[in-house]
Amino acid sequence: MKKARDLQKCLGAHDIQITHLGFDGGCGVFTKGTLKSATVIWSYAGGWEHVSICPKNRTPDWNEMCLLKDVFWNEDETVIQYHPAKTNYVNNMKNCLHLWKPIEQFSGKLPIPPDIMVGVKAVGTMG
């Protein structure tokens, strides 16, 4: 996750107004664009870096989740969105999605599948 100083600059540049800062994270709200009024919560405690976003009337789309990743993490960092077993579901906020990265486990690096399991980079984006 970006350092606090860099993160504050990035939040302002993406129209996120900070409403609370604590020793282990903070929260804010988007003030413009398609995510206007969406709440954002971030933390770096309990062994995890975590960011959640909750637009009021819909679930965030792929591009919005990519924006969130870019705001809070550096280009060379991998983060994940979990789909847990149904017995582990927790849903306190409608339309809320989360991004996660372990801090200590895996030395802060996530195991990721080889690129070829997703697609062929040389092909580029198709239709």
N, C-alpha and C positions, 0 to 999 in steps of 0.2 A: 504494500500500500504506500502511496506517496507520503512523504514527510509532511508534518502539520503545516509548515510554512508554504510549501508548494501546493498542498491541498487547498488551503484557504484561497490562494490566487486562482486556482483552477475552478473552485466553486463559484467565485464571483464572475469569472469569465464565461461560465455556462448558466448564468442567471439563477443561481441557487442562493437564496438568502439563508444564512445560518441563524437558527432560532435558539439553539442551545449548544454549548461546548462543555464537555466534561473531561475527566482525566483519561477516560477510555473510549472516547468517540464524541459523537454529536448528532444533531438533527437539523434539518432545514426544509425549505420548501422552494420548488421551482417558481419563478416569478413571471416567466414568459414562455412562449412557444407551445408546442403540442402537449407538454407536460405541466403547463401552468397549474398551480395549486397542488401538484403531486408532492407528497411528503417523502423525505429521504432520511434514513437513519443509518449511521455508520458506527462501527466499533472495532476495536482491536484488543479484545480481552478474552480470557477463557481459552486461549490457544488458537483463536481464529480471528482473521480479518473478515469483516462482514459488512455488507451494504444491502439495505432493502429499499424498495421504492413502491409507493402506493398511490397511483393515480385514483381520482375519486370515482370515475364512472366506467373504467375499463382496465383491462390488464395491459401492462406495457408490452410493446412489440419488440422484435429482434433488434432493430436499429436503436431503439431507446435503451435496451439493455447493453448494447455495445457502447453507447454514449456513456452510460453509467460506469461501465468498466474503464473506459478511457479517462473519465474524470477522476476516479479514485485509485487506479493502478497504472503502473508504467507499461509501455508497449511490450516489454519482454517478460511480463508476468502472466501466468495462467491462473484463471479463477474458474469456479464451477457453479452450476445451479443443480441442486439435488432434487431428485424425485424419490423420496423415501418410501419404504413399505407403508401400506395404508394404515397399519397399526401405529405408525409413528407420525402420522399427519398431525399438524398443528396449523390452524387457520384462524388467527385472531383478527385479521384485517382482510376484507374483500379486495381482490385485485392486486394483492401484494406479492412481489417476487423478490428473491434473495440471491446474492452472489457471495461466494465463500472462498477463502484461501486459508489453509492451515498455516500457523505461524511456526510451530515447533516440529510437528510430525513431518516426516519426509524432508527435514531440514528446510521447511518452507517451500518446497517444490512439490507439485502434484505429479503423479505418474500420468502420462498422457499416451493415448494410442498412436501408432505410427500414422503419418499423414495419409498414406495409401488406403487406410481403412475408412477414411472420410471421402476421399476423391483423389483425382490426379491433378496436381497443381498446374502442370503444363497446359492442361485443357482450358483453364480459366473458368469464368462464370458462364454457364450455359443458359439460354433463353429464359 
